[in-house]
Amino acid sequence: MSKVFKVWPKRVKRTNGTVLTPEMVVIVTTKNHVSSPFVNGAQEVKDTYMRLYQFDYKKACCTQSDFEYVALD
C-alpha cells in the first residue's frame, strides 16, 4: 500500500551551482505506507525532483529539514 505526500522547500537554497526555491512543489507517492516521504533515504523525493526540475537532491546536499510535507491521503 502506498502513500501520497505533497513536498515543498522551506526557503531558497543555493548550493554547488543548484538552486532550490519554495515554488518547486512536488507530489510524491511512496512504495510503502510510511509516515514521512524521507524514510526510504528520500529516494522517491530525489527521483521526482530530478524528473520534474532536473534538480539534483544529493548534489545540493539537501536534508529532510530543508523541506515541509503533508500527507494527501
ChimeraX commands (.cxc) that place a marker at each C-alpha (Angstrom):
marker #1 position 0.00,0.00,0.00 radius 0.5
marker #1 position 1.40,3.38,-0.97 radius 0.5
marker #1 position 1.01,6.85,0.47 radius 0.5
marker #1 position 0.93,10.26,-1.24 radius 0.5
marker #1 position 2.71,13.38,0.03 radius 0.5
marker #1 position 2.98,16.99,-1.09 radius 0.5
marker #1 position 6.58,18.19,-0.55 radius 0.5
marker #1 position 7.96,21.73,-0.86 radius 0.5
marker #1 position 11.16,23.55,0.20 radius 0.5
marker #1 position 11.03,25.85,3.24 radius 0.5
marker #1 position 13.31,28.51,1.73 radius 0.5
marker #1 position 15.60,29.28,-1.19 radius 0.5
marker #1 position 18.75,27.16,-1.07 radius 0.5
marker #1 position 21.77,27.74,-3.34 radius 0.5
marker #1 position 24.44,25.06,-3.10 radius 0.5
marker #1 position 27.02,23.68,-5.55 radius 0.5
marker #1 position 25.54,25.51,-8.53 radius 0.5
marker #1 position 21.98,24.34,-7.84 radius 0.5
marker #1 position 19.00,26.42,-6.75 radius 0.5
marker #1 position 16.02,25.14,-4.79 radius 0.5
marker #1 position 13.05,27.50,-4.40 radius 0.5
marker #1 position 9.76,27.26,-2.47 radius 0.5
marker #1 position 7.88,27.22,-5.79 radius 0.5
marker #1 position 9.33,23.77,-6.56 radius 0.5
marker #1 position 6.41,21.77,-5.16 radius 0.5
marker #1 position 6.14,18.05,-5.92 radius 0.5
marker #1 position 3.63,15.28,-5.26 radius 0.5
marker #1 position 5.39,12.07,-4.18 radius 0.5
marker #1 position 3.95,8.57,-3.98 radius 0.5
marker #1 position 5.91,6.24,-1.70 radius 0.5
marker #1 position 6.07,2.50,-2.28 radius 0.5
marker #1 position 5.23,1.68,1.34 radius 0.5
marker #1 position 2.75,3.07,3.83 radius 0.5
marker #1 position 5.08,5.35,5.83 radius 0.5
marker #1 position 4.71,8.48,7.93 radius 0.5
marker #1 position 7.30,10.53,6.00 radius 0.5
marker #1 position 8.46,10.63,2.37 radius 0.5
marker #1 position 12.05,10.79,3.66 radius 0.5
marker #1 position 12.02,7.36,5.37 radius 0.5
marker #1 position 13.49,5.42,2.43 radius 0.5
marker #1 position 16.51,7.70,2.08 radius 0.5
marker #1 position 14.18,10.14,0.29 radius 0.5
marker #1 position 14.54,8.09,-2.90 radius 0.5
marker #1 position 11.09,8.97,-4.23 radius 0.5
marker #1 position 11.67,12.66,-3.45 radius 0.5
marker #1 position 15.07,12.59,-5.20 radius 0.5
marker #1 position 13.62,10.88,-8.28 radius 0.5
marker #1 position 10.67,13.26,-8.52 radius 0.5
marker #1 position 12.80,16.42,-8.23 radius 0.5
marker #1 position 15.21,15.10,-10.87 radius 0.5
marker #1 position 12.37,14.16,-13.24 radius 0.5
marker #1 position 10.38,17.40,-12.91 radius 0.5
marker #1 position 13.02,20.06,-12.28 radius 0.5
marker #1 position 16.38,18.41,-13.16 radius 0.5
marker #1 position 17.32,19.27,-9.57 radius 0.5
marker #1 position 19.99,17.01,-8.03 radius 0.5
marker #1 position 18.97,16.50,-4.39 radius 0.5
marker #1 position 22.28,14.85,-3.50 radius 0.5
marker #1 position 24.48,17.47,-5.20 radius 0.5
marker #1 position 22.61,20.22,-3.34 radius 0.5
marker #1 position 23.26,18.44,0.00 radius 0.5
marker #1 position 19.56,18.52,0.89 radius 0.5
marker #1 position 18.13,17.00,4.05 radius 0.5
marker #1 position 14.66,16.49,5.45 radius 0.5
marker #1 position 14.99,19.75,7.42 radius 0.5
marker #1 position 15.07,21.71,4.11 radius 0.5
marker #1 position 11.53,20.60,3.28 radius 0.5
marker #1 position 7.99,20.64,4.58 radius 0.5
marker #1 position 5.46,17.99,3.66 radius 0.5
marker #1 position 1.88,16.98,4.22 radius 0.5
marker #1 position 0.14,13.65,3.62 radius 0.5
marker #1 position -2.60,13.87,1.00 radius 0.5
marker #1 position -4.44,10.65,1.81 radius 0.5
marker link #1:1,2 radius 0.2
marker link #1:2,3 radius 0.2
marker link #1:3,4 radius 0.2
marker link #1:4,5 radius 0.2
marker link #1:5,6 radius 0.2
marker link #1:6,7 radius 0.2
marker link #1:7,8 radius 0.2
marker link #1:8,9 radius 0.2
marker link #1:9,10 radius 0.2
marker link #1:10,11 radius 0.2
marker link #1:11,12 radius 0.2
marker link #1:12,13 radius 0.2
marker link #1:13,14 radius 0.2
marker link #1:14,15 radius 0.2
marker link #1:15,16 radius 0.2
marker link #1:16,17 radius 0.2
marker link #1:17,18 radius 0.2
marker link #1:18,19 radius 0.2
marker link #1:19,20 radius 0.2
marker link #1:20,21 radius 0.2
marker link #1:21,22 radius 0.2
marker link #1:22,23 radius 0.2
marker link #1:23,24 radius 0.2
marker link #1:24,25 radius 0.2
marker link #1:25,26 radius 0.2
marker link #1:26,27 radius 0.2
marker link #1:27,28 radius 0.2
marker link #1:28,29 radius 0.2
marker link #1:29,30 radius 0.2
marker link #1:30,31 radius 0.2
marker link #1:31,32 radius 0.2
marker link #1:32,33 radius 0.2
marker link #1:33,34 radius 0.2
marker link #1:34,35 radius 0.2
marker link #1:35,36 radius 0.2
marker link #1:36,37 radius 0.2
marker link #1:37,38 radius 0.2
marker link #1:38,39 radius 0.2
marker link #1:39,40 radius 0.2
marker link #1:40,41 radius 0.2
marker link #1:41,42 radius 0.2
marker link #1:42,43 radius 0.2
marker link #1:43,44 radius 0.2
marker link #1:44,45 radius 0.2
marker link #1:45,46 radius 0.2
marker link #1:46,47 radius 0.2
marker link #1:47,48 radius 0.2
marker link #1:48,49 radius 0.2
marker link #1:49,50 radius 0.2
marker link #1:50,51 radius 0.2
marker link #1:51,52 radius 0.2
marker link #1:52,53 radius 0.2
marker link #1:53,54 radius 0.2
marker link #1:54,55 radius 0.2
marker link #1:55,56 radius 0.2
marker link #1:56,57 radius 0.2
marker link #1:57,58 radius 0.2
marker link #1:58,59 radius 0.2
marker link #1:59,60 radius 0.2
marker link #1:60,61 radius 0.2
marker link #1:61,62 radius 0.2
marker link #1:62,63 radius 0.2
marker link #1:63,64 radius 0.2
marker link #1:64,65 radius 0.2
marker link #1:65,66 radius 0.2
marker link #1:66,67 radius 0.2
marker link #1:67,68 radius 0.2
marker link #1:68,69 radius 0.2
marker link #1:69,70 radius 0.2
marker link #1:70,71 radius 0.2
marker link #1:71,72 radius 0.2
marker link #1:72,73 radius 0.2
view
